[in-house]
């Protein structure tokens, strides 16, 4: 965060969390509250009302009863001194929220039993790394919404461009900002207590070990980048550390799963690249064969007709692999589902799985 409370930079992504009952933080809070350029959102009564309702699920409160229960909850304490205030410098706004434990309890209450309380606590101890934040942004937001982990490490060197806005959830005011920052800000606005660590230069030789291990080893890697080199290097590293890998290709709903945690000797990418040489030599020896490696990696013959045509046109009539919002969002949901299953110890085997909506529709119509 910028040193000056009232200014923000294009790199800011962590909100300032202020304990409203702390005397030490009180002067900072007062400065923010008195600044006319900062918008204040205080819906603490509504949040406390939600907390009361979930603690008493068998009682159906009417408006009078819930207001009385909220007043009793605070007693002699001023509502303004309860919970935390969260300042978002990039939004120039101050938001009054429940303290972390209560906030998480209320925010995830609609997960309950689909995700049990024990499972939610287990997921809170997990660390997930995501490389590439076009498709990866959809995955990151899904994980944040469900609170499918306790820490997200997001890596992308690129900035948001207008051509990204067919699939990346962001407003035009974010153009020119790092994709990692855009994703982290949206997550912080959903849940300021979720730990997010950014690698704004992407993953490369100098930081790949830190990305996988600093602050504790990753429990899962979700790889969604365009770089063939990074795809290969990150899998070699994941295999070395025994970390499972997920990838969504945004074509035919294909989700790729590699369980290096269960199969430490498993060849990367299901052995599709074995004909190009040893894994450790792949990047160095085959940089001049990118298109050939790409065809093998994607298993070209299993791609949709549109995807096959697109690959042939890259560098001719288009500059990159096309991705649609509907496919990206589907992939984000699928990655969120499979990551939860893997992290909770379900028997999900290494393979490529297809949720091919076109094929399903044709099958259901008897084609």
QUIBELKA-V212726 format. One record per helix or strand of 3 or more residues. SS is the DSSP state (h for helix, s for strand). FROM is the first residue (numbers start at 0). TO is the last residue. Records with the same first field share a line. If there is no record, write none. Layout:
SS=FROM-TO / FROM-TO
This chain:
s=15-18 / 38-41 / 83-87 / 92-96 / 126-130 / 150-154 / 194-198 / 219-222 / 243-247 / 253-257 / 350-353
h=22-33 / 43-54 / 62-73 / 78-80 / 99-106 / 108-110 / 116-122 / 134-145 / 161-165 / 171-173 / 178-189 / 207-212 / 227-240 / 267-270 / 273-275 / 278-297 / 299-301 / 304-312 / 324-342 / 356-363
